[in-house]
Amino acid sequence: MSETIRPEQIKAIFPMAADDYLAQVADELNNDLAAYGLGTVLRRAHFFAQVRQECGPGLEAAVESLAYSPTSLRATFGYYKNHPDEAVQDGYDRDPVSKKLRRAAAQEMIANKA
């Protein structure tokens, strides 16, 4: 059985996060470290490095925007390069004169396809 994760260990990685929040995170992870793939020190190091990179020192949730134009979809994702008609369907549409958004990007659809 592996050693549990302590809130003070997580605090060293996320110094700007609230202590009570870190205690909740530690409790949740410790419920079943193996199920989360955190049974070894190396796996934990990789996991927390990735989380730190994505969430910063405050362990704040980030939402990735997938609001792409059809042109950007084709340039960014292989799926849309191979399915250009779907890029037009899923990407946002702006009025060429006013630049106002006429149709928002189908972000969930983009995420599923990309």
ChimeraX commands (.cxc) that place a marker at each C-alpha (Angstrom):
marker #1 position 0.00,0.00,0.00 radius 0.5
marker #1 position 1.31,3.43,-0.90 radius 0.5
marker #1 position 1.72,6.37,1.42 radius 0.5
marker #1 position -1.15,8.84,1.56 radius 0.5
marker #1 position -0.95,12.32,0.12 radius 0.5
marker #1 position -0.89,15.03,2.78 radius 0.5
marker #1 position -2.35,18.53,2.27 radius 0.5
marker #1 position 0.97,20.14,3.21 radius 0.5
marker #1 position 2.66,18.24,0.38 radius 0.5
marker #1 position 0.14,19.62,-2.08 radius 0.5
marker #1 position 0.58,23.11,-0.56 radius 0.5
marker #1 position 4.23,23.03,-1.62 radius 0.5
marker #1 position 3.07,22.62,-5.23 radius 0.5
marker #1 position 0.07,24.98,-5.02 radius 0.5
marker #1 position 1.12,27.66,-2.51 radius 0.5
marker #1 position -1.70,30.04,-3.42 radius 0.5
marker #1 position -4.50,27.50,-2.95 radius 0.5
marker #1 position -6.71,27.57,0.13 radius 0.5
marker #1 position -5.73,25.06,2.81 radius 0.5
marker #1 position -9.27,23.69,3.20 radius 0.5
marker #1 position -9.48,23.11,-0.55 radius 0.5
marker #1 position -6.15,21.25,-0.54 radius 0.5
marker #1 position -7.40,19.09,2.34 radius 0.5
marker #1 position -10.45,18.17,0.24 radius 0.5
marker #1 position -8.24,17.32,-2.73 radius 0.5
marker #1 position -5.98,15.14,-0.57 radius 0.5
marker #1 position -8.97,13.37,0.97 radius 0.5
marker #1 position -10.49,12.66,-2.43 radius 0.5
marker #1 position -7.24,11.34,-3.91 radius 0.5
marker #1 position -6.52,9.23,-0.84 radius 0.5
marker #1 position -9.87,7.47,-1.19 radius 0.5
marker #1 position -8.33,5.30,-3.89 radius 0.5
marker #1 position -4.85,6.28,-5.07 radius 0.5
marker #1 position -4.60,3.22,-7.31 radius 0.5
marker #1 position -7.85,4.04,-9.11 radius 0.5
marker #1 position -6.46,7.49,-9.91 radius 0.5
marker #1 position -3.19,5.94,-11.10 radius 0.5
marker #1 position -1.26,7.56,-8.24 radius 0.5
marker #1 position 0.14,4.48,-6.56 radius 0.5
marker #1 position 3.80,5.44,-7.04 radius 0.5
marker #1 position 5.86,8.52,-6.28 radius 0.5
marker #1 position 6.77,8.85,-9.96 radius 0.5
marker #1 position 3.12,8.79,-11.07 radius 0.5
marker #1 position 2.28,11.41,-8.45 radius 0.5
marker #1 position 5.13,13.62,-9.59 radius 0.5
marker #1 position 3.92,13.47,-13.20 radius 0.5
marker #1 position 0.30,14.04,-12.18 radius 0.5
marker #1 position 0.97,17.04,-9.98 radius 0.5
marker #1 position 3.39,18.56,-12.50 radius 0.5
marker #1 position 0.69,18.39,-15.17 radius 0.5
marker #1 position -1.98,19.79,-12.84 radius 0.5
marker #1 position 0.35,22.62,-11.76 radius 0.5
marker #1 position 1.02,23.48,-15.41 radius 0.5
marker #1 position -2.69,23.58,-16.23 radius 0.5
marker #1 position -4.10,25.11,-13.02 radius 0.5
marker #1 position -1.29,27.29,-11.71 radius 0.5
marker #1 position -0.19,27.94,-8.12 radius 0.5
marker #1 position -3.76,28.47,-6.92 radius 0.5
marker #1 position -5.06,25.14,-8.26 radius 0.5
marker #1 position -7.77,26.98,-10.15 radius 0.5
marker #1 position -9.92,25.32,-12.75 radius 0.5
marker #1 position -9.35,26.49,-16.29 radius 0.5
marker #1 position -11.74,26.18,-19.18 radius 0.5
marker #1 position -10.28,25.74,-22.60 radius 0.5
marker #1 position -11.99,27.69,-25.34 radius 0.5
marker #1 position -12.62,25.86,-28.57 radius 0.5
marker #1 position -14.17,28.88,-30.29 radius 0.5
marker #1 position -12.45,28.46,-33.67 radius 0.5
marker #1 position -13.23,29.81,-37.08 radius 0.5
marker #1 position -13.53,27.28,-39.92 radius 0.5
marker #1 position -10.12,28.37,-41.23 radius 0.5
marker #1 position -8.50,27.88,-37.83 radius 0.5
marker #1 position -10.17,24.50,-37.39 radius 0.5
marker #1 position -8.70,23.27,-40.67 radius 0.5
marker #1 position -5.25,24.63,-39.79 radius 0.5
marker #1 position -5.22,23.29,-36.23 radius 0.5
marker #1 position -6.89,19.88,-36.27 radius 0.5
marker #1 position -6.24,17.02,-38.67 radius 0.5
marker #1 position -9.86,15.92,-38.45 radius 0.5
marker #1 position -11.07,19.22,-39.85 radius 0.5
marker #1 position -8.34,19.32,-42.47 radius 0.5
marker #1 position -9.76,16.04,-43.72 radius 0.5
marker #1 position -13.39,17.18,-43.26 radius 0.5
marker #1 position -13.45,20.83,-44.40 radius 0.5
marker #1 position -17.24,20.95,-44.76 radius 0.5
marker #1 position -17.58,20.09,-41.08 radius 0.5
marker #1 position -15.18,22.92,-40.21 radius 0.5
marker #1 position -17.62,25.34,-41.83 radius 0.5
marker #1 position -20.51,23.72,-39.96 radius 0.5
marker #1 position -18.80,23.66,-36.54 radius 0.5
marker #1 position -16.69,26.83,-36.59 radius 0.5
marker #1 position -18.01,30.25,-35.67 radius 0.5
marker #1 position -19.27,32.64,-38.31 radius 0.5
marker #1 position -18.64,36.41,-38.26 radius 0.5
marker #1 position -20.18,39.07,-40.40 radius 0.5
marker #1 position -17.36,40.18,-42.73 radius 0.5
marker #1 position -18.31,43.85,-42.48 radius 0.5
marker #1 position -19.34,44.39,-38.85 radius 0.5
marker #1 position -17.19,41.54,-37.50 radius 0.5
marker #1 position -20.09,40.64,-35.19 radius 0.5
marker #1 position -20.58,36.99,-34.36 radius 0.5
marker #1 position -23.45,35.51,-36.35 radius 0.5
marker #1 position -23.04,31.95,-35.06 radius 0.5
marker #1 position -21.01,30.69,-32.14 radius 0.5
marker #1 position -18.65,27.77,-32.59 radius 0.5
marker #1 position -20.01,24.36,-31.67 radius 0.5
marker #1 position -17.36,23.88,-28.99 radius 0.5
marker #1 position -18.59,20.54,-27.66 radius 0.5
marker #1 position -18.76,19.16,-31.19 radius 0.5
marker #1 position -15.26,20.48,-31.90 radius 0.5
marker #1 position -13.94,18.82,-28.74 radius 0.5
marker #1 position -15.49,15.51,-29.68 radius 0.5
marker #1 position -14.14,15.57,-33.22 radius 0.5
marker #1 position -10.72,17.02,-32.53 radius 0.5
marker link #1:1,2 radius 0.2
marker link #1:2,3 radius 0.2
marker link #1:3,4 radius 0.2
marker link #1:4,5 radius 0.2
marker link #1:5,6 radius 0.2
marker link #1:6,7 radius 0.2
marker link #1:7,8 radius 0.2
marker link #1:8,9 radius 0.2
marker link #1:9,10 radius 0.2
marker link #1:10,11 radius 0.2
marker link #1:11,12 radius 0.2
marker link #1:12,13 radius 0.2
marker link #1:13,14 radius 0.2
marker link #1:14,15 radius 0.2
marker link #1:15,16 radius 0.2
marker link #1:16,17 radius 0.2
marker link #1:17,18 radius 0.2
marker link #1:18,19 radius 0.2
marker link #1:19,20 radius 0.2
marker link #1:20,21 radius 0.2
marker link #1:21,22 radius 0.2
marker link #1:22,23 radius 0.2
marker link #1:23,24 radius 0.2
marker link #1:24,25 radius 0.2
marker link #1:25,26 radius 0.2
marker link #1:26,27 radius 0.2
marker link #1:27,28 radius 0.2
marker link #1:28,29 radius 0.2
marker link #1:29,30 radius 0.2
marker link #1:30,31 radius 0.2
marker link #1:31,32 radius 0.2
marker link #1:32,33 radius 0.2
marker link #1:33,34 radius 0.2
marker link #1:34,35 radius 0.2
marker link #1:35,36 radius 0.2
marker link #1:36,37 radius 0.2
marker link #1:37,38 radius 0.2
marker link #1:38,39 radius 0.2
marker link #1:39,40 radius 0.2
marker link #1:40,41 radius 0.2
marker link #1:41,42 radius 0.2
marker link #1:42,43 radius 0.2
marker link #1:43,44 radius 0.2
marker link #1:44,45 radius 0.2
marker link #1:45,46 radius 0.2
marker link #1:46,47 radius 0.2
marker link #1:47,48 radius 0.2
marker link #1:48,49 radius 0.2
marker link #1:49,50 radius 0.2
marker link #1:50,51 radius 0.2
marker link #1:51,52 radius 0.2
marker link #1:52,53 radius 0.2
marker link #1:53,54 radius 0.2
marker link #1:54,55 radius 0.2
marker link #1:55,56 radius 0.2
marker link #1:56,57 radius 0.2
marker link #1:57,58 radius 0.2
marker link #1:58,59 radius 0.2
marker link #1:59,60 radius 0.2
marker link #1:60,61 radius 0.2
marker link #1:61,62 radius 0.2
marker link #1:62,63 radius 0.2
marker link #1:63,64 radius 0.2
marker link #1:64,65 radius 0.2
marker link #1:65,66 radius 0.2
marker link #1:66,67 radius 0.2
marker link #1:67,68 radius 0.2
marker link #1:68,69 radius 0.2
marker link #1:69,70 radius 0.2
marker link #1:70,71 radius 0.2
marker link #1:71,72 radius 0.2
marker link #1:72,73 radius 0.2
marker link #1:73,74 radius 0.2
marker link #1:74,75 radius 0.2
marker link #1:75,76 radius 0.2
marker link #1:76,77 radius 0.2
marker link #1:77,78 radius 0.2
marker link #1:78,79 radius 0.2
marker link #1:79,80 radius 0.2
marker link #1:80,81 radius 0.2
marker link #1:81,82 radius 0.2
marker link #1:82,83 radius 0.2
marker link #1:83,84 radius 0.2
marker link #1:84,85 radius 0.2
marker link #1:85,86 radius 0.2
marker link #1:86,87 radius 0.2
marker link #1:87,88 radius 0.2
marker link #1:88,89 radius 0.2
marker link #1:89,90 radius 0.2
marker link #1:90,91 radius 0.2
marker link #1:91,92 radius 0.2
marker link #1:92,93 radius 0.2
marker link #1:93,94 radius 0.2
marker link #1:94,95 radius 0.2
marker link #1:95,96 radius 0.2
marker link #1:96,97 radius 0.2
marker link #1:97,98 radius 0.2
marker link #1:98,99 radius 0.2
marker link #1:99,100 radius 0.2
marker link #1:100,101 radius 0.2
marker link #1:101,102 radius 0.2
marker link #1:102,103 radius 0.2
marker link #1:103,104 radius 0.2
marker link #1:104,105 radius 0.2
marker link #1:105,106 radius 0.2
marker link #1:106,107 radius 0.2
marker link #1:107,108 radius 0.2
marker link #1:108,109 radius 0.2
marker link #1:109,110 radius 0.2
marker link #1:110,111 radius 0.2
marker link #1:111,112 radius 0.2
marker link #1:112,113 radius 0.2
marker link #1:113,114 radius 0.2
view
